[in-house]
Amino acid sequence: MDESYRDARVTVVMPTYNEAANLPRMAEAVLGLPLDALHLKIVDDSSPDGTGRIAEELAEKYNADGRYRMSVLHRTEKDGLGRAYTAGMSAALEEGAEYVVQMDADGSHPVEAVPRMLEAAVTSGAGLVVGSRYVEGGSLDEDWGAHRVLLSRFANAYARAVLGTRIHDITAGFNLWSARTLRDVDLSSLDSAGYSFQVELKYKAVRAGHSAVEIPIRFAERTEGVSKMTLRTQLESAVVPIRLRLKKK
């Protein structure tokens, strides 16, 4: 079996805000993956619980052998998940990443799926690989309430219908991108500040001619901390697909 994909330069971008309880185990899991050129970049929005300080300590630990395995990007304001990802992904591209992974710091995304996502991207030539809850084999945590499951499924169905996309999990936050795709989309041109960033980036990538593949994952419930989802981000997520569709016309 060809495992040359393991040598690809991959940067996992992980935004954080008050994730002090989760970050040490997440860093250990990500940097323990069998990928020779993997880098973890934390993007911290001045977390009051000391997440940024913990991230720096972890970076010092994991870089102690002389390898550049982990870095921290500190931002002075909390102005949305999309802005944090844009900053981290742009930095990853400047540092020479061939692939960039989006991953939450709360443990909801299965770290062990990253090599599968990378292999899928390299072997298929896809510009985007989605860790999908809504393809065969994908699932949500059993602890999710019925209302959350319904809301999530409705959000995906709504966005897919408005935008006319074939991506089953267009709202997914666990994605792997090729550097070429991100450069073609131009991260600085994205309008979405919150969770709808996930929809806008996928939509623009496909519109630019890049193919997307989905691999099934199990989306877990966070075990520490609280969700960052607010009414404002939910409203933005409802408006963005319509705005994107109108721009298309």
DAVEN-V504917 format. One record per pair of residues at least 24 apart in sequence whose C-alpha atoms are under 10 Angstrom apart, sorted by sequence separation. I is the first residue (numbers start at 0). J is the second residue. D is the distance in whole Angstrom. If there is no record, write none. Layout:
((I J D) (I J D))
//
This chain:
((170 194 8) (171 195 10) (172 196 9) (173 197 9) (180 204 6) (183 207 7) (9 34 8) (18 43 9) (170 195 7) (172 197 6) (176 201 10) (180 205 9) (183 208 9) (184 209 10) (8 34 9) (9 35 9) (10 36 8) (11 37 7) (12 38 9) (13 39 7) (14 40 8) (15 41 7) (16 42 9) (17 43 9) (169 195 10) (170 196 9) (171 197 7) (172 198 9) (183 209 9) (5 32 10) (6 33 10) (7 34 8) (8 35 8) (9 36 6) (10 37 6) (11 38 6) (12 39 6) (13 40 6) (14 41 6) (15 42 6) (16 43 6) (17 44 9) (19 46 9) (23 50 10) (45 72 10) (46 73 9) (100 127 10) (170 197 6) (171 198 8) (174 201 9) (180 207 8) (5 33 7) (6 34 6) (7 35 8) (8 36 5) (9 37 5) (10 38 5) (11 39 5) (12 40 5) (13 41 5) (14 42 4) (15 43 5) (16 44 6) (17 45 9) (18 46 8) (19 47 10) (20 48 9) (22 50 8) (26 54 9) (38 66 10) (39 67 9) (40 68 9) (41 69 8) (42 70 9) (43 71 7) (44 72 9) (45 73 7) (46 74 9) (98 126 9) (99 127 10) (100 128 9) (101 129 10) (102 130 10) (169 197 7) (170 198 5) (176 204 10) (180 208 9) (5 34 5) (6 35 5) (7 36 6) (8 37 6) (9 38 6) (10 39 6) (11 40 6) (12 41 6) (13 42 6) (14 43 6) (15 44 7) (16 45 7) (17 46 5) (18 47 10) (19 48 6) (20 49 10) (21 50 9) (22 51 10) (38 67 7) (39 68 6) (40 69 6) (41 70 6) (42 71 6) (43 72 6) (44 73 6) (45 74 6) (46 75 9) (98 127 9) (100 129 10) (101 130 10) (168 197 10) (169 198 6) (170 199 9) (180 209 7) (4 34 8) (5 35 6) (6 36 6) (7 37 8) (8 38 8) (9 39 9) (10 40 7) (11 41 8) (12 42 7) (13 43 8) (14 44 8) (15 45 9) (16 46 5) (17 47 7) (18 48 8) (19 49 6) (20 50 8) (23 53 8) (27 57 9) (36 66 10) (37 67 9) (38 68 5) (39 69 5) (40 70 5) (41 71 5) (42 72 5) (43 73 5) (44 74 5) (45 75 6) (46 76 9) (168 198 9) (169 199 9) (171 201 10) (179 209 9) (180 210 9) (3 34 10) (4 35 10) (5 36 8) (6 37 8) (15 46 7) (16 47 8) (17 48 5) (18 49 8) (19 50 5) (22 53 8) (23 54 8) (26 57 8) (30 61 8) (36 67 9) (37 68 7) (38 69 6) (39 70 6) (40 71 6) (41 72 6) (42 73 6) (43 74 6) (44 75 6) (45 76 7) (46 77 9) (169 200 9) (170 201 9) (5 37 9) (16 48 8) (17 49 7) (18 50 6) (19 51 8) (22 54 7) (26 58 9) (36 68 8) (37 69 9) (38 70 8) (39 71 9) (40 72 7) (41 73 8) (42 74 7) (43 75 9) (44 76 6) (45 77 7) (107 139 10) (134 166 9) (169 201 7) (177 209 10) (16 49 9) (17 50 6) (18 51 9) (19 52 9) (20 53 10) (23 56 10) (35 68 10) (43 76 9) (44 77 5) (107 140 9) (133 166 9) (134 167 7) (169 202 8) (194 227 10) (16 50 7) (17 51 9) (19 53 7) (23 57 7) (27 61 9) (43 77 9) (44 78 8) (133 167 6) (134 168 8) (194 228 8) (15 50 7) (16 51 9) (18 53 10) (19 54 8) (22 57 9) (26 61 9) (44 79 9) (131 166 9) (132 167 8) (133 168 6) (166 201 9) (176 211 9) (193 228 9) (194 229 10) (15 51 8) (18 54 10) (44 80 10) (131 167 7) (132 168 6) (133 169 10) (162 198 10) (166 202 9) (175 211 10) (193 229 10) (129 166 9) (131 168 6) (158 195 10) (162 199 10) (164 201 9) (195 232 8) (199 236 10) (30 68 8) (42 80 10) (129 167 9) (130 168 8) (131 169 9) (132 170 10) (133 171 10) (164 202 7) (193 231 9) (194 232 6) (195 233 8) (198 236 8) (202 240 9) (15 54 10) (30 69 8) (44 83 8) (129 168 8) (131 170 9) (132 171 8) (159 198 9) (163 202 9) (166 205 9) (174 213 9) (193 232 6) (194 233 8) (195 234 9) (196 235 10) (197 236 9) (43 83 8) (129 169 8) (131 171 7) (158 198 8) (162 202 8) (165 205 10) (174 214 10) (192 232 9) (193 233 9) (195 235 7) (196 236 8) (199 239 7) (203 243 9) (42 83 6) (129 170 10) (130 171 7) (131 172 9) (132 173 10) (164 205 8) (191 232 10) (193 234 10) (194 235 8) (195 236 5) (198 239 8) (199 240 8) (202 243 8) (206 247 9) (41 83 10) (42 84 8) (129 171 7) (130 172 8) (131 173 8) (164 206 10) (193 235 7) (194 236 7) (195 237 8) (198 240 8) (202 244 10) (26 69 9) (41 84 10) (42 85 10) (129 172 8) (130 173 5) (131 174 9) (155 198 9) (159 202 10) (173 216 9) (192 235 9) (193 236 8) (195 238 9) (196 239 9) (199 242 10) (42 86 8) (43 87 10) (129 173 6) (130 174 6) (158 202 10) (169 213 10) (191 235 8) (195 239 7) (199 243 7) (42 87 6) (128 173 9) (129 174 5) (130 175 8) (166 211 7) (167 212 10) (168 213 8) (173 218 9) (191 236 9) (195 240 8) (198 243 10) (41 87 8) (42 88 10) (128 174 6) (129 175 7) (165 211 9) (166 212 8) (167 213 8) (40 87 7) (127 174 7) (128 175 5) (129 176 9) (166 213 8) (171 218 10) (40 88 9) (127 175 6) (128 176 7) (191 239 7) (126 175 8) (127 176 5) (128 177 9) (190 239 9) (40 90 9) (125 175 10) (126 176 6) (127 177 7) (40 91 8) (125 176 8) (126 177 5) (127 178 10) (39 91 10) (125 177 8) (126 178 8) (38 91 9) (124 177 9) (126 179 7) (127 180 8) (190 243 10) (126 180 6) (127 181 9) (120 175 8) (125 180 9) (126 181 9) (119 175 10) (120 176 8) (121 177 9) (14 71 10) (116 173 10) (120 177 8) (10 68 9) (11 69 9) (12 70 10) (13 71 10) (14 72 9) (15 73 10) (38 96 9) (116 174 8) (117 175 7) (10 69 9) (12 71 10) (14 73 10) (37 96 9) (116 175 7) (117 176 9) (12 72 10) (36 96 9) (39 99 10) (113 173 9) (116 176 10) (117 177 9) (16 77 8) (37 98 10) (38 99 10) (39 100 9) (112 173 10) (113 174 9) (15 77 10) (37 99 10) (113 175 8) (41 104 9) (110 173 10) (16 80 10) (108 172 8) (109 173 9) (14 79 10) (15 80 9) (107 172 10) (108 173 6) (14 80 7) (107 173 9) (108 174 10) (170 236 9) (14 81 9) (14 82 10) (15 83 9) (14 83 6) (103 172 7) (13 83 9) (14 84 7) (101 171 10) (102 172 7) (103 173 7) (12 83 9) (13 84 8) (101 172 7) (102 173 5) (12 84 7) (14 86 10) (100 172 10) (101 173 5) (102 174 7) (129 201 9) (12 85 10) (14 87 8) (29 102 10) (100 173 7) (101 174 5) (102 175 9) (12 86 9) (13 87 8) (100 174 6) (101 175 6) (127 201 8) (12 87 6) (13 88 10) (99 174 8) (100 175 4) (101 176 8) (126 201 10) (143 218 10) (11 87 9) (12 88 7) (99 175 6) (100 176 6) (137 213 10) (143 219 9) (10 87 9) (11 88 9) (98 175 7) (99 176 5) (100 177 9) (127 204 8) (137 214 8) (138 215 8) (139 216 8) (140 217 7) (141 218 10) (142 219 9) (143 220 7) (10 88 8) (12 90 10) (25 103 9) (26 104 9) (28 106 10) (32 110 8) (33 111 10) (98 176 5) (99 177 6) (126 204 8) (127 205 9) (135 213 10) (136 214 8) (137 215 4) (138 216 6) (139 217 6) (140 218 6) (141 219 8) (142 220 7) (158 236 9) (161 239 10) (162 240 6) (12 91 8) (25 104 7) (31 110 10) (32 111 7) (34 113 9) (97 176 9) (98 177 5) (99 178 7) (126 205 9) (134 213 7) (135 214 9) (136 215 5) (137 216 5) (138 217 5) (139 218 5) (140 219 5) (141 220 8) (154 233 9) (158 237 8) (161 240 6) (162 241 8) (10 90 10) (11 91 9) (24 104 10) (25 105 8) (29 109 10) (30 110 10) (31 111 10) (32 112 10) (33 113 10) (34 114 7) (97 177 6) (98 178 5) (133 213 9) (134 214 7) (135 215 7) (136 216 7) (137 217 6) (138 218 6) (139 219 6) (140 220 6) (157 237 8) (158 238 10) (160 240 9) (161 241 7) (162 242 10) (10 91 6) (23 104 10) (24 105 10) (25 106 7) (28 109 10) (29 110 6) (32 113 8) (33 114 8) (96 177 9) (97 178 5) (98 179 9) (131 212 9) (132 213 9) (133 214 9) (134 215 6) (135 216 9) (136 217 8) (137 218 8) (138 219 9) (139 220 8) (140 221 10) (158 239 9) (159 240 9) (161 242 10) (162 243 8) (163 244 9) (9 91 9) (10 92 9) (22 104 6) (24 106 9) (28 110 7) (29 111 8) (32 114 8) (96 178 7) (97 179 8) (98 180 9) (99 181 9) (126 208 9) (127 209 7) (128 210 9) (129 211 7) (130 212 9) (131 213 6) (132 214 9) (133 215 7) (134 216 9) (154 236 8) (158 240 6) (161 243 9) (162 244 6) (21 104 7) (22 105 8) (28 111 8) (34 117 10) (95 178 9) (98 181 9) (126 209 5) (127 210 7) (128 211 6) (129 212 6) (130 213 6) (131 214 6) (132 215 6) (133 216 9) (154 237 8) (157 240 8) (158 241 8) (161 244 7) (162 245 10) (10 94 9) (20 104 10) (21 105 6) (22 106 9) (29 113 9) (125 209 7) (126 210 6) (127 211 5) (128 212 5) (129 213 5) (130 214 5) (131 215 5) (132 216 6) (133 217 10) (157 241 10) (161 245 10) (10 95 9) (11 96 10) (19 104 10) (20 105 9) (21 106 7) (25 110 8) (92 177 10) (93 178 10) (124 209 9) (125 210 5) (126 211 6) (127 212 6) (128 213 6) (129 214 6) (130 215 6) (131 216 6) (132 217 6) (162 247 9) (8 94 10) (9 95 9) (10 96 6) (18 104 7) (19 105 10) (92 178 7) (124 210 8) (125 211 6) (126 212 8) (127 213 8) (128 214 7) (129 215 8) (130 216 6) (131 217 8) (132 218 7) (158 244 10) (8 95 8) (9 96 6) (10 97 8) (11 98 9) (12 99 7) (13 100 8) (14 101 9) (17 104 10) (18 105 7) (91 178 9) (92 179 9) (123 210 9) (124 211 9) (125 212 7) (129 216 9) (130 217 9) (131 218 9) (8 96 5) (9 97 6) (10 98 6) (11 99 6) (12 100 6) (13 101 6) (14 102 8) (15 103 8) (16 104 9) (17 105 10) (88 176 10) (123 211 10) (124 212 10) (130 218 9) (7 96 8) (8 97 5) (9 98 5) (10 99 5) (11 100 5) (12 101 5) (13 102 5) (14 103 7) (15 104 6) (89 178 10) (92 181 8) (123 212 8) (7 97 7) (8 98 6) (9 99 6) (10 100 6) (11 101 6) (12 102 6) (13 103 6) (14 104 7) (15 105 9) (88 178 9) (92 182 8) (120 210 10) (7 98 8) (8 99 9) (9 100 7) (10 101 9) (11 102 7) (12 103 9) (13 104 6) (14 105 10) (120 211 9) (11 103 10) (12 104 10) (13 105 10) (89 181 9) (120 212 8) (88 181 8) (89 182 9) (119 212 8) (119 213 9) (119 214 8) (89 185 9) (101 197 10) (116 212 9) (89 186 7) (116 213 9) (88 186 8) (89 187 9) (116 214 7) (115 214 8) (116 215 10) (85 185 10) (86 186 9) (85 186 6) (86 187 9) (11 113 9) (84 186 9) (85 187 7) (112 214 9) (85 188 10) (112 215 9) (9 113 10) (82 186 10) (85 189 9) (112 216 7) (81 186 10) (82 187 9) (111 216 10) (112 217 10) (82 189 9) (85 192 9) (109 216 7) (9 117 8) (81 189 9) (82 190 9) (84 192 9) (108 216 8) (109 217 7) (5 114 8) (81 190 9) (82 191 8) (83 192 9) (84 193 10) (108 217 8) (109 218 7) (4 114 8) (7 117 8) (81 191 6) (82 192 5) (83 193 9) (107 217 8) (108 218 6) (109 219 8) (4 115 10) (7 118 10) (80 191 9) (81 192 4) (82 193 8) (85 196 9) (107 218 6) (108 219 7) (5 117 8) (79 191 9) (80 192 6) (81 193 5) (82 194 10) (84 196 9) (106 218 9) (107 219 4) (108 220 9) (4 117 7) (5 118 8) (79 192 5) (80 193 5) (81 194 6) (84 197 10) (106 219 7) (107 220 6) (108 221 9) (4 118 6) (7 121 9) (78 192 7) (79 193 5) (80 194 6) (81 195 8) (82 196 8) (105 219 9) (106 220 8) (107 221 6) (3 118 9) (4 119 9) (78 193 8) (79 194 8) (80 195 9) (81 196 5) (105 220 8) (106 221 6) (107 222 9) (2 118 8) (4 120 9) (5 121 10) (80 196 8) (81 197 8) (105 221 5) (106 222 8) (1 118 10) (4 121 6) (79 196 9) (80 197 9) (104 221 9) (105 222 7) (106 223 9) (3 121 9) (4 122 8) (81 199 10) (103 221 10) (105 223 7) (3 122 10) (81 200 10) (105 224 8) (105 225 9) (1 122 9) (105 226 9) (80 227 9) (79 227 10) (80 232 10) (79 232 9) (11 174 10) (11 175 9) (10 175 10) (9 175 9) (9 176 10) (9 177 9) (9 178 10) (21 221 9) (21 222 8) (20 222 9) (21 223 7) (20 223 6) (21 224 8) (19 223 9) (20 224 7) (18 223 8) (19 224 9) (18 224 7) (17 224 7) (18 225 9) (16 224 10) (17 225 9) (17 227 10) (16 227 9))
//
